[in-house]
């Protein structure tokens, strides 16, 4: 999926391609938690967090941590 966003860091609008990547993260005392993170890739291949929801991947990591801990 492609979507047009305003990138405040670059101060311009551009089209980005949606990317989902499996990554391992560390949250508190738990290492190597597998999380599927969400990014938007620009035309140069650089990955950006969601411009409309910048904390999305942080929340995903926290949910995975809670599941691993049995909460």
Short mmCIF file of the C-alpha atoms (twelve columns), coordinates in Angstrom:
data_MODEL
# 
_entry.id   MODEL 
# 
loop_
_atom_site.group_PDB 
_atom_site.id 
_atom_site.type_symbol 
_atom_site.label_atom_id 
_atom_site.label_alt_id 
_atom_site.label_comp_id 
_atom_site.label_asym_id 
_atom_site.label_seq_id 
_atom_site.Cartn_x 
_atom_site.Cartn_y 
_atom_site.Cartn_z 
_atom_site.pdbx_PDB_model_num 
ATOM 1  C CA . UNK A 1  0.000  0.000   0.000  1 
ATOM 2  C CA . UNK A 2  1.243  3.502   -0.802 1 
ATOM 3  C CA . UNK A 3  0.178  6.607   1.048  1 
ATOM 4  C CA . UNK A 4  1.061  10.284  0.894  1 
ATOM 5  C CA . UNK A 5  2.339  11.813  4.130  1 
ATOM 6  C CA . UNK A 6  3.793  15.105  5.246  1 
ATOM 7  C CA . UNK A 7  7.213  14.403  6.734  1 
ATOM 8  C CA . UNK A 8  7.957  17.179  9.255  1 
ATOM 9  C CA . UNK A 9  11.641 16.221  9.433  1 
ATOM 10 C CA . UNK A 10 12.052 16.783  5.690  1 
ATOM 11 C CA . UNK A 11 9.365  19.510  5.557  1 
ATOM 12 C CA . UNK A 12 7.700  17.988  2.485  1 
ATOM 13 C CA . UNK A 13 4.933  15.702  1.259  1 
ATOM 14 C CA . UNK A 14 5.841  12.434  -0.428 1 
ATOM 15 C CA . UNK A 15 4.549  8.927   -1.074 1 
ATOM 16 C CA . UNK A 16 5.591  6.106   1.229  1 
ATOM 17 C CA . UNK A 17 5.206  2.337   0.919  1 
ATOM 18 C CA . UNK A 18 3.871  0.371   3.884  1 
ATOM 19 C CA . UNK A 19 6.276  -2.206  5.374  1 
ATOM 20 C CA . UNK A 20 5.806  -4.755  8.172  1 
ATOM 21 C CA . UNK A 21 9.027  -6.178  9.667  1 
ATOM 22 C CA . UNK A 22 9.550  -8.878  12.296 1 
ATOM 23 C CA . UNK A 23 12.045 -7.563  14.828 1 
ATOM 24 C CA . UNK A 24 13.337 -8.581  18.233 1 
ATOM 25 C CA . UNK A 25 13.124 -6.016  21.003 1 
ATOM 26 C CA . UNK A 26 14.062 -5.721  24.658 1 
ATOM 27 C CA . UNK A 27 11.492 -4.459  27.141 1 
ATOM 28 C CA . UNK A 28 12.608 -4.109  30.740 1 
ATOM 29 C CA . UNK A 29 13.974 -7.510  31.823 1 
ATOM 30 C CA . UNK A 30 12.785 -9.453  28.756 1 
ATOM 31 C CA . UNK A 31 15.157 -9.795  25.814 1 
ATOM 32 C CA . UNK A 32 14.471 -11.073 22.306 1 
ATOM 33 C CA . UNK A 33 10.723 -10.453 22.206 1 
ATOM 34 C CA . UNK A 34 9.470  -10.953 18.645 1 
ATOM 35 C CA . UNK A 35 7.310  -8.061  17.409 1 
ATOM 36 C CA . UNK A 36 5.950  -7.295  13.937 1 
ATOM 37 C CA . UNK A 37 6.607  -3.563  13.574 1 
ATOM 38 C CA . UNK A 38 4.996  -1.178  11.114 1 
ATOM 39 C CA . UNK A 39 6.954  1.306   9.007  1 
ATOM 40 C CA . UNK A 40 6.640  3.509   5.951  1 
ATOM 41 C CA . UNK A 41 9.502  3.355   3.422  1 
ATOM 42 C CA . UNK A 42 10.437 6.413   1.369  1 
ATOM 43 C CA . UNK A 43 11.712 6.418   -2.209 1 
ATOM 44 C CA . UNK A 44 15.319 6.169   -0.950 1 
ATOM 45 C CA . UNK A 45 14.553 3.043   1.096  1 
ATOM 46 C CA . UNK A 46 14.653 4.760   4.499  1 
ATOM 47 C CA . UNK A 47 12.129 3.468   7.039  1 
ATOM 48 C CA . UNK A 48 9.971  5.880   9.024  1 
ATOM 49 C CA . UNK A 49 7.570  5.300   11.890 1 
ATOM 50 C CA . UNK A 50 3.913  6.016   11.232 1 
ATOM 51 C CA . UNK A 51 3.528  9.784   10.884 1 
ATOM 52 C CA . UNK A 52 -0.079 9.624   12.136 1 
ATOM 53 C CA . UNK A 53 0.709  7.297   15.066 1 
ATOM 54 C CA . UNK A 54 4.378  7.696   16.060 1 
ATOM 55 C CA . UNK A 55 4.059  5.526   19.206 1 
ATOM 56 C CA . UNK A 56 2.575  2.551   17.337 1 
ATOM 57 C CA . UNK A 57 5.676  0.321   17.488 1 
ATOM 58 C CA . UNK A 58 6.293  1.184   21.141 1 
ATOM 59 C CA . UNK A 59 2.744  0.011   21.939 1 
ATOM 60 C CA . UNK A 60 3.321  -3.172  19.941 1 
ATOM 61 C CA . UNK A 61 6.432  -3.912  22.017 1 
ATOM 62 C CA . UNK A 62 4.556  -3.290  25.263 1 
ATOM 63 C CA . UNK A 63 1.700  -5.611  24.238 1 
ATOM 64 C CA . UNK A 64 4.190  -8.358  23.331 1 
ATOM 65 C CA . UNK A 65 5.932  -7.868  26.695 1 
ATOM 66 C CA . UNK A 66 2.631  -8.162  28.585 1 
ATOM 67 C CA . UNK A 67 1.740  -11.331 26.676 1 
ATOM 68 C CA . UNK A 68 5.120  -12.872 27.454 1 
ATOM 69 C CA . UNK A 69 4.669  -12.042 31.153 1 
ATOM 70 C CA . UNK A 70 1.124  -13.475 31.172 1 
ATOM 71 C CA . UNK A 71 -0.706 -10.224 31.921 1 
# 
